[in-house]
Amino acid sequence: MRATLLLLAALSAVAAAQTFPIAGVIVDASSGARMKRVRVTVNPYGRNDEAKAVITGEDGKFSFQAPKGKFVLMAEYRGAREPFGQRGPGLGFNVAIFTGADQDTSNLIFKWYAPGAISGRVVDEHNEPVEGALVQLIRAGVTAGRKMRATTAWARTDDRGQYRFGQRAGGTYFLAVTGEPWYSKTRVHIGRDREADVEPVRSFAPIYYPDAVEPGAAQAIELAPGAEMNADFRLTTIAGVNLHVHCEHPQGQQILASLVTDGIEGVTSIQRQEWMFRPDQTIVGVLPGRYELRVEGRNGSTAMARRMIEVGSADLSVEVTLTTRPSVSGTVKFPGKRPSRTVYIRLVDESNNATVSRVLETNDTFHFDAMPPGRHRILLTSADGFFAAAVDVKGAPAKGVLIDLQPGAQVKADILASDETGTVKGFVMDGDKPAAGVLAVLAPAKDTGDPGDFRSFQTDSNGSFDYQLVRAGDYILLAVDRLDLEYRNPAVIRDHLASGTPVRVAPHASVVQNVSLAGQK
């Protein structure tokens, strides 16, 4: 008996010491050339503190030895980092590597999508450089199953009229440029006896790439991986008017006034910005149009105001009253057992997915100060599986977990929590083989009104997917060989749902379900 135990212990030790290769080569996705001097790291899934790293040589190869398990593979080159398994520039989450005797992880092809750049020069109608022009970079793509366009960066032109956006993932971009001539900036902006009243001040008309004067006529820039795109602009001046703004605020308080208008595909664009150091301020050379006037305190101030205005052919005076940025506070009720791990409350901006998080206090309360106005989704998350089963909102328009925050609003959101979640796991099969790096989607069988109920997973190296903390209910499971599927768009996903696999998730249960790749049986 003792000999048997010793043998079993020895076999266990050998199994524990057994390692498997995680090896392959880094190649440029565009040229196929092997890449040297790339830093490759591997770490156990969820354990960033145990990462190992190598630098590729002339042959672009990397090699690690790892025990049986699940690992994350990353590459870094000249300050840019990318995960293994991307299917295009900025397209993909991460394909985890499973090691084991039944897994071939010794010949991995790590495709590197080199970041590119967009640069150019802005001149006026006399071909003179425009200094301080504001260039807006908008990226278009599918994010979390929804087609989105959002501002990703701003840049000011230098004294040569030049700008540059570097280290940009390839993809679809739009550009918009606004500015004011240097001579308009010398006009007196304060008081009522001003040079600006003598004659109309000319200002630059907004322009959109390539030379469009209307945002609807803007054309996209398709930035290829590693490409250097040039986009020059020629601004022309037209007559504007004076906008007199009266805004009472504490002496010396830094106040920024911005004129914002609808730009490309509804993405707001800043037409003008002015610092306000006195209650009366004049913004000269404002072009005719419809604007939202945004006034906000700087350096930690929560003061702000927003007002829609129509600017015509005559000077205009407006008065705005400062209020505060909206706040959200509330309580969480746990009807059954309490969580044993940290609970987070999150507010997600629906326009750009920007997320602000708070840890739930010990008295089950939370508070968000100085939030940006707009439509936000409120979430409750916990490693214990708790989620927001219902939200009662007072002080703001709301639909389900979506809240419209307005300046000055003090919103109360009481959350009823539940831990009735389960797991869904399995493999995506392409015929009789597992399909790695494809998109598995778990969609609610009926619209719940909560976009967070749609879940996606890029399958791992063994073709597996693993959805954790899935709210109990009925779902449709499907898989497609494209990562940019608009699975949160009913018109796009309708046909996929019809051929998907129904899945019922019971509370605290685990569902194991394989699914065929779309087009396969």
C-alpha positions as CSV (number, residue, x, y, z in Angstrom):
1,M,0.0,0.0,0.0
2,R,2.8,2.4,1.0
3,A,4.6,1.6,-2.3
4,T,1.4,2.4,-4.3
5,L,1.0,5.8,-2.5
6,L,4.6,6.6,-3.2
7,L,4.2,5.7,-6.9
8,L,1.0,7.9,-7.2
9,A,2.9,10.8,-5.5
10,A,5.8,10.4,-7.9
11,L,3.4,10.3,-10.9
12,S,1.7,13.5,-9.6
13,A,5.0,15.2,-9.2
14,V,6.0,14.3,-12.8
15,A,2.7,15.6,-14.1
16,A,3.1,18.8,-12.2
17,A,6.6,19.3,-13.6
18,Q,5.6,18.5,-17.2
19,T,5.7,21.6,-19.4
20,F,4.5,22.3,-22.9
21,P,5.8,24.7,-25.6
22,I,4.2,28.1,-26.4
23,A,6.2,29.0,-29.5
24,G,5.9,30.6,-32.8
25,V,6.9,33.5,-34.9
26,I,5.8,37.2,-35.1
27,V,5.0,38.4,-38.6
28,D,4.0,41.7,-40.1
29,A,0.3,41.2,-41.0
30,S,0.7,43.2,-44.2
31,S,3.9,41.9,-45.6
32,G,4.3,38.6,-43.9
33,A,7.9,39.5,-43.0
34,R,9.3,38.2,-39.7
35,M,9.8,40.8,-37.1
36,K,12.8,41.2,-34.9
37,R,13.2,43.1,-31.6
38,V,9.6,42.4,-30.6
39,R,9.0,41.9,-26.8
40,V,6.7,38.9,-26.4
41,T,5.2,38.1,-23.0
42,V,3.2,35.2,-21.7
43,N,1.4,34.9,-18.4
44,P,-1.1,32.5,-16.8
45,Y,-4.7,33.8,-17.4
46,G,-5.6,36.4,-14.8
47,R,-2.0,36.4,-13.3
48,N,-0.2,39.4,-14.8
49,D,2.4,39.3,-12.0
50,E,3.8,36.0,-13.3
51,A,4.6,37.2,-16.9
52,K,7.7,35.9,-18.7
53,A,9.2,37.8,-21.6
54,V,11.6,37.2,-24.6
55,I,12.8,39.5,-27.4
56,T,12.6,38.1,-30.9
57,G,15.8,37.7,-32.9
58,E,16.4,38.0,-36.6
59,D,14.1,35.1,-37.3
60,G,11.2,36.6,-35.4
61,K,10.7,33.5,-33.3
62,F,9.7,33.3,-29.6
63,S,9.5,30.2,-27.3
64,F,8.3,29.5,-23.8
65,Q,7.7,26.4,-21.7
66,A,4.6,26.4,-19.6
67,P,2.6,23.9,-17.5
68,K,-0.8,22.7,-18.6
69,G,-3.3,25.6,-18.4
70,K,-4.6,28.8,-20.0
71,F,-2.2,31.6,-20.9
72,V,-2.3,35.1,-22.4
73,L,0.2,36.1,-25.1
74,M,1.1,39.7,-25.8
75,A,3.5,41.5,-28.1
76,E,5.1,45.0,-27.8
77,Y,7.0,46.9,-30.4
78,R,8.1,50.5,-30.2
79,G,5.6,51.4,-27.6
80,A,2.6,49.7,-29.1
81,R,1.0,46.5,-27.6
82,E,-1.2,43.9,-29.2
83,P,-2.8,40.7,-28.0
84,F,-2.5,37.4,-29.9
85,G,-5.4,36.6,-32.1
86,Q,-6.4,39.9,-33.7
87,R,-8.1,39.4,-37.0
88,G,-7.5,43.0,-38.2
89,P,-6.1,46.3,-36.9
90,G,-7.9,46.8,-33.6
91,L,-10.2,43.9,-34.4
92,G,-10.3,41.2,-31.8
93,F,-10.2,40.7,-28.0
94,N,-7.6,38.1,-27.2
95,V,-7.2,34.5,-28.1
96,A,-6.0,32.7,-25.0
97,I,-3.6,29.8,-25.4
98,F,-4.5,26.4,-23.9
99,T,-1.5,24.1,-23.3
100,G,-1.6,20.4,-22.8
101,A,-0.7,17.0,-24.4
102,D,-3.6,17.3,-26.7
103,Q,-2.9,20.9,-27.9
104,D,-0.4,22.0,-30.6
105,T,0.9,25.3,-29.4
106,S,4.4,25.1,-30.8
107,N,3.8,26.7,-34.2
108,L,1.8,29.8,-33.5
109,I,1.6,32.6,-36.1
110,F,1.4,35.9,-34.2
111,K,0.2,38.5,-36.8
112,W,1.3,42.1,-35.9
113,Y,-0.9,44.9,-37.2
114,A,1.5,47.9,-37.2
115,P,0.0,51.2,-36.1
116,G,-0.1,54.0,-38.6
117,A,-0.3,57.8,-38.6
118,I,-2.4,60.6,-40.1
119,S,-0.8,64.0,-40.5
120,G,-1.1,67.0,-42.7
121,R,-0.9,70.8,-43.0
122,V,-3.6,73.4,-42.6
123,V,-3.4,76.7,-44.6
124,D,-5.7,79.6,-45.3
125,E,-6.9,80.9,-48.6
126,H,-3.6,82.8,-49.0
127,N,-1.7,79.5,-48.5
128,E,-0.3,80.8,-45.2
129,P,-0.1,78.3,-42.3
130,V,-2.9,78.4,-39.8
131,E,-1.5,78.1,-36.2
132,G,-3.8,76.7,-33.5
133,A,-6.4,75.2,-35.8
134,L,-8.3,72.4,-33.9
135,V,-8.1,69.0,-35.8
136,Q,-10.6,66.4,-34.7
137,L,-10.0,62.7,-35.3
138,I,-13.0,60.4,-35.3
139,R,-12.8,56.6,-35.5
140,A,-15.6,54.5,-36.9
141,G,-16.1,50.9,-36.2
142,V,-18.0,48.2,-34.3
143,T,-17.5,48.3,-30.6
144,A,-19.2,45.8,-28.3
145,G,-21.5,44.7,-31.1
146,R,-22.6,48.3,-31.9
147,K,-21.6,50.5,-34.8
148,M,-20.0,53.6,-33.3
149,R,-18.3,56.8,-34.3
150,A,-16.5,58.7,-31.6
151,T,-13.8,61.3,-31.2
152,T,-10.5,59.5,-30.4
153,A,-8.1,62.4,-30.4
154,W,-7.7,66.2,-30.8
155,A,-4.6,68.1,-32.1
156,R,-3.7,71.7,-32.5
157,T,-1.6,72.8,-35.5
158,D,1.8,74.3,-34.8
159,D,3.3,77.5,-36.2
160,R,3.8,75.8,-39.5
161,G,0.2,74.7,-39.7
162,Q,1.1,71.1,-39.2
163,Y,-0.5,68.4,-37.1
164,R,0.0,64.7,-36.6
165,F,-1.8,61.7,-35.0
166,G,0.7,58.9,-34.5
167,Q,0.4,55.3,-33.2
168,R,-3.1,54.8,-34.6
169,A,-4.5,51.4,-35.2
170,G,-5.5,50.9,-38.8
171,G,-9.2,51.4,-39.6
172,T,-11.8,53.9,-40.6
173,Y,-11.3,57.6,-39.6
174,F,-12.8,61.0,-40.3
175,L,-11.2,64.4,-39.9
176,A,-12.8,67.8,-39.1
177,V,-10.9,71.1,-38.8
178,T,-12.0,74.4,-37.2
179,G,-10.1,77.5,-36.2
180,E,-9.9,81.3,-36.3
181,P,-7.6,83.6,-38.1
182,W,-4.7,85.0,-36.1
183,Y,-5.9,88.6,-36.6
184,S,-9.3,87.8,-35.0
185,K,-7.6,86.6,-31.8
186,T,-6.2,90.1,-31.3
187,R,-9.7,91.7,-31.1
188,V,-10.7,92.9,-27.6
189,H,-13.0,90.2,-26.0
190,I,-13.9,92.0,-22.8
191,G,-16.3,94.9,-22.2
192,R,-18.8,96.6,-24.5
193,D,-16.5,99.2,-26.1
194,R,-14.5,97.0,-28.3
195,E,-12.9,96.9,-31.7
196,A,-15.0,93.8,-32.5
197,D,-18.1,96.1,-32.8
198,V,-16.6,98.2,-35.5
199,E,-16.7,95.8,-38.4
200,P,-17.7,92.1,-38.8
201,V,-15.0,89.6,-37.9
202,R,-14.2,86.9,-40.3
203,S,-13.8,83.4,-39.1
204,F,-12.8,80.1,-40.7
205,A,-15.6,77.9,-41.9
206,P,-15.4,74.3,-40.6
207,I,-14.0,71.8,-43.1
208,Y,-14.2,68.0,-43.3
209,Y,-11.9,65.7,-45.1
210,P,-11.2,65.9,-47.9
211,D,-12.6,69.3,-48.8
212,A,-16.2,69.1,-47.7
213,V,-18.0,72.1,-46.1
214,E,-20.9,70.0,-44.8
215,P,-20.4,67.1,-42.4
216,G,-22.7,64.9,-44.4
217,A,-20.3,65.1,-47.3
218,A,-17.2,64.0,-45.3
219,Q,-15.3,61.0,-46.7
220,A,-13.6,58.4,-44.6
221,I,-9.9,57.8,-44.5
222,E,-9.1,54.1,-44.6
223,L,-5.8,53.8,-42.7
224,A,-3.9,50.6,-43.5
225,P,-1.7,49.0,-40.9
226,G,1.6,50.8,-40.7
227,A,0.5,53.4,-43.3
228,E,1.4,57.1,-43.2
229,M,-1.6,59.0,-44.5
230,N,-1.4,62.7,-45.5
231,A,-4.5,64.9,-45.2
232,D,-4.1,68.6,-45.9
233,F,-6.7,71.3,-45.5
234,R,-7.4,74.7,-46.9
235,L,-9.6,76.9,-44.7
236,T,-11.6,79.9,-46.0
237,T,-13.0,82.8,-44.1
238,I,-16.5,84.0,-43.9
239,A,-18.1,86.8,-42.0
240,G,-19.2,86.0,-38.4
241,V,-21.0,87.9,-35.6
242,N,-20.3,88.7,-32.0
243,L,-21.7,86.4,-29.3
244,H,-21.9,88.3,-26.0
245,V,-22.0,85.8,-23.1
246,H,-23.0,86.9,-19.6
247,C,-22.2,84.3,-16.9
248,E,-21.9,85.1,-13.2
249,H,-19.1,83.2,-11.6
250,P,-16.6,83.7,-8.8
251,Q,-13.8,86.2,-9.4
252,G,-10.7,84.5,-10.8
253,Q,-12.5,81.2,-11.5
254,Q,-11.3,79.6,-14.7
255,I,-14.3,79.2,-17.0
256,L,-14.2,77.6,-20.4
257,A,-16.9,78.5,-22.9
258,S,-17.3,76.1,-25.9
259,L,-19.5,76.3,-29.0
260,V,-20.4,72.8,-30.0
261,T,-22.3,71.7,-33.1
262,D,-23.3,68.4,-34.7
263,G,-20.6,67.1,-36.9
264,I,-19.9,63.9,-38.7
265,E,-22.6,61.3,-38.2
266,G,-23.9,63.1,-35.1
267,V,-20.5,63.3,-33.4
268,T,-20.2,66.7,-31.8
269,S,-17.6,69.1,-33.0
270,I,-16.1,72.1,-31.2
271,Q,-16.5,75.2,-33.3
272,R,-14.9,77.7,-30.9
273,Q,-13.5,77.8,-27.4
274,E,-12.8,80.8,-25.2
275,W,-11.6,81.3,-21.6
276,M,-13.9,83.5,-19.5
277,F,-12.2,85.4,-16.7
278,R,-15.0,88.0,-16.2
279,P,-18.8,87.6,-16.1
280,D,-19.1,89.3,-19.5
281,Q,-17.3,87.8,-22.4
282,T,-17.5,88.2,-26.2
283,I,-16.8,85.4,-28.6
284,V,-16.0,87.1,-31.9
285,G,-16.5,85.8,-35.4
286,V,-19.1,83.2,-34.6
287,L,-20.5,81.7,-37.8
288,P,-24.3,81.4,-38.4
289,G,-25.7,78.1,-37.2
290,R,-27.2,76.1,-34.3
291,Y,-24.9,75.5,-31.4
292,E,-24.9,74.2,-27.9
293,L,-23.1,76.7,-25.6
294,R,-21.2,74.8,-23.0
295,V,-19.7,76.7,-20.0
296,E,-17.7,74.8,-17.5
297,G,-15.4,75.4,-14.6
298,R,-11.9,74.1,-14.7
299,N,-9.3,72.8,-12.3
300,G,-11.6,70.6,-10.4
301,S,-14.7,72.9,-10.4
302,T,-18.0,71.1,-10.8
303,A,-19.7,74.3,-12.2
304,M,-21.3,74.0,-15.6
305,A,-24.1,75.1,-17.9
306,R,-25.5,74.2,-21.3
307,R,-27.8,76.2,-23.6
308,M,-28.9,75.8,-27.2
309,I,-28.6,78.9,-29.3
310,E,-29.3,80.0,-32.8
311,V,-26.8,82.3,-34.4
312,G,-27.9,84.4,-37.3
313,S,-26.6,87.4,-39.2
314,A,-26.8,89.8,-36.2
315,D,-24.9,90.0,-33.0
316,L,-26.4,88.0,-30.2
317,S,-26.4,88.3,-26.4
318,V,-27.1,85.3,-24.1
319,E,-27.1,84.8,-20.4
320,V,-26.3,81.5,-18.8
321,T,-26.6,80.4,-15.2
322,L,-24.0,78.1,-13.8
323,T,-25.3,74.9,-12.1
324,T,-23.3,71.8,-11.2
325,R,-22.4,68.6,-13.0
326,P,-24.9,65.9,-12.5
327,S,-24.5,63.5,-9.6
328,V,-25.8,59.9,-9.1
329,S,-26.2,58.3,-5.7
330,G,-28.2,55.4,-4.4
331,T,-28.4,52.2,-2.4
332,V,-28.3,48.6,-3.2
333,K,-30.6,46.0,-1.7
334,F,-29.6,42.4,-1.4
335,P,-32.8,40.4,-0.9
336,G,-31.1,37.1,-0.1
337,K,-27.5,36.3,0.8
338,R,-24.9,39.1,0.8
339,P,-21.9,39.2,-1.4
340,S,-18.6,38.1,0.1
341,R,-16.4,40.0,-2.5
342,T,-16.2,43.6,-3.6
343,V,-19.2,45.0,-5.4
344,Y,-18.7,47.7,-8.1
345,I,-21.2,50.2,-9.4
346,R,-20.4,51.5,-12.9
347,L,-21.7,54.2,-15.1
348,V,-21.0,53.6,-18.8
349,D,-21.4,56.5,-21.3
350,E,-23.4,55.2,-24.2
351,S,-21.8,57.6,-26.7
352,N,-18.2,56.3,-26.3
353,N,-18.3,53.5,-23.7
354,A,-16.3,55.6,-21.2
355,T,-16.7,54.0,-17.8
356,V,-16.6,55.4,-14.3
357,S,-16.5,52.9,-11.4
358,R,-17.2,53.1,-7.6
359,V,-16.8,50.5,-4.9
360,L,-20.0,49.9,-3.0
361,E,-19.7,51.3,0.5
362,T,-20.1,49.1,3.6
363,N,-23.5,50.6,4.2
364,D,-24.6,49.5,0.7
365,T,-24.5,53.1,-0.7
366,F,-22.7,54.6,-3.7
367,H,-22.1,58.1,-5.0
368,F,-20.9,59.6,-8.3
369,D,-19.9,63.3,-8.3
370,A,-19.4,65.6,-11.3
371,M,-20.5,63.2,-14.0
372,P,-20.6,64.3,-17.7
373,P,-24.1,64.9,-19.0
374,G,-25.5,62.4,-21.4
375,R,-27.0,58.9,-21.6
376,H,-25.4,56.4,-19.2
377,R,-25.9,52.8,-18.4
378,I,-25.8,51.8,-14.7
379,L,-24.2,48.5,-13.9
380,L,-23.6,46.4,-10.8
381,T,-20.9,43.8,-11.0
382,S,-19.3,41.4,-8.6
383,A,-17.1,38.3,-8.8
384,D,-19.9,36.7,-6.7
385,G,-22.2,37.0,-9.7
386,F,-24.4,39.8,-8.5
387,F,-26.0,42.2,-11.0
388,A,-28.7,44.9,-11.1
389,A,-32.0,43.0,-11.5
390,A,-34.0,46.3,-11.3
391,V,-33.2,50.0,-11.0
392,D,-35.6,52.6,-9.6
393,V,-34.4,56.1,-10.8
394,K,-35.6,59.4,-9.5
395,G,-34.5,62.8,-10.7
396,A,-33.8,61.9,-14.4
397,P,-35.5,60.3,-17.4
398,A,-34.7,56.6,-17.4
399,K,-35.5,53.4,-19.2
400,G,-34.4,50.3,-17.5
401,V,-30.7,50.7,-16.7
402,L,-30.3,53.7,-19.1
403,I,-30.3,57.1,-17.4
404,D,-30.3,60.6,-19.1
405,L,-28.1,62.8,-17.0
406,Q,-28.7,66.6,-17.3
407,P,-26.7,69.5,-15.8
408,G,-27.6,70.1,-12.2
409,A,-29.5,66.8,-11.8
410,Q,-29.2,65.0,-8.5
411,V,-30.2,61.5,-9.4
412,K,-31.2,58.8,-6.9
413,A,-30.9,55.3,-8.3
414,D,-31.9,52.4,-6.0
415,I,-30.7,49.0,-7.2
416,L,-32.2,45.6,-6.5
417,A,-29.4,43.1,-6.7
418,S,-29.6,39.5,-7.6
419,D,-27.1,36.7,-7.9
420,E,-29.2,34.4,-10.1
421,T,-26.5,33.9,-12.7
422,G,-25.0,30.8,-14.4
423,T,-22.3,29.9,-16.8
424,V,-22.4,28.9,-20.5
425,K,-19.4,27.1,-22.0
426,G,-18.5,24.9,-24.9
427,F,-16.8,24.8,-28.2
428,V,-17.4,26.4,-31.6
429,M,-17.1,23.6,-34.2
430,D,-16.2,24.1,-37.9
431,G,-17.2,20.7,-39.2
432,D,-15.5,18.2,-36.9
433,K,-12.7,20.7,-35.9
434,P,-12.8,23.4,-33.2
435,A,-12.7,26.9,-34.5
436,A,-10.2,29.3,-32.8
437,G,-10.4,33.1,-32.9
438,V,-14.0,33.3,-34.1
439,L,-16.9,35.2,-32.5
440,A,-19.4,33.4,-30.3
441,V,-22.4,35.5,-29.3
442,L,-24.9,34.9,-26.6
443,A,-28.0,37.0,-27.2
444,P,-31.2,37.2,-25.1
445,A,-34.1,35.4,-26.7
446,K,-36.3,38.4,-26.0
447,D,-35.2,42.0,-25.8
448,T,-34.7,42.8,-22.1
449,G,-33.9,46.5,-22.7
450,D,-30.4,46.0,-21.2
451,P,-27.7,46.0,-23.9
452,G,-25.4,44.4,-21.4
453,D,-27.4,41.1,-21.7
454,F,-25.7,40.6,-25.1
455,R,-22.4,38.8,-24.6
456,S,-19.6,38.0,-27.0
457,F,-16.4,35.9,-26.8
458,Q,-13.5,35.4,-29.2
459,T,-12.9,31.7,-29.0
460,D,-9.6,30.5,-27.5
461,S,-6.9,28.5,-29.2
462,N,-8.8,25.2,-28.6
463,G,-12.1,26.7,-30.0
464,S,-13.6,27.1,-26.5
465,F,-15.8,29.9,-25.1
466,D,-16.7,30.5,-21.5
467,Y,-19.4,33.0,-20.4
468,Q,-19.3,33.6,-16.7
469,L,-22.0,35.4,-14.6
470,V,-24.8,35.1,-17.2
471,R,-28.1,36.4,-16.0
472,A,-30.6,33.5,-15.7
473,G,-33.0,33.4,-18.7
474,D,-33.4,32.2,-22.2
475,Y,-30.7,32.9,-24.8
476,I,-29.7,32.2,-28.4
477,L,-26.1,31.0,-29.0
478,L,-24.5,31.5,-32.3
479,A,-21.0,31.7,-33.9
480,V,-19.7,33.6,-36.9
481,D,-16.3,33.9,-38.5
482,R,-16.2,37.7,-38.2
483,L,-15.4,39.9,-35.2
484,D,-17.1,43.0,-36.4
485,L,-20.7,41.6,-36.3
486,E,-23.2,44.2,-35.1
487,Y,-24.8,41.7,-32.8
488,R,-26.6,44.5,-30.8
489,N,-28.4,45.6,-34.0
490,P,-31.7,43.8,-34.3
491,A,-31.8,44.2,-38.1
492,V,-28.3,42.7,-38.5
493,I,-28.6,39.8,-36.1
494,R,-32.1,38.7,-36.8
495,D,-31.2,36.1,-39.4
496,H,-28.4,34.7,-37.3
497,L,-30.8,34.3,-34.3
498,A,-33.1,32.3,-36.5
499,S,-30.4,29.6,-37.0
500,G,-28.8,29.8,-33.6
501,T,-29.0,27.3,-30.8
502,P,-31.5,28.0,-27.9
503,V,-29.9,27.9,-24.4
504,R,-31.7,28.2,-21.1
505,V,-29.6,29.4,-18.2
506,A,-30.9,28.4,-14.7
507,P,-29.7,30.2,-11.6
508,H,-26.4,28.9,-10.3
509,A,-26.2,26.3,-13.0
510,S,-23.7,25.6,-15.7
511,V,-24.7,24.9,-19.3
512,V,-22.3,23.0,-21.7
513,Q,-23.3,23.6,-25.3
514,N,-21.3,23.3,-28.5
515,V,-22.3,25.4,-31.5
516,S,-21.5,25.2,-35.2
517,L,-19.9,28.0,-37.0
518,A,-22.4,29.8,-39.2
519,G,-22.7,28.1,-42.6
520,Q,-21.6,24.8,-41.1
521,K,-23.8,21.9,-39.9
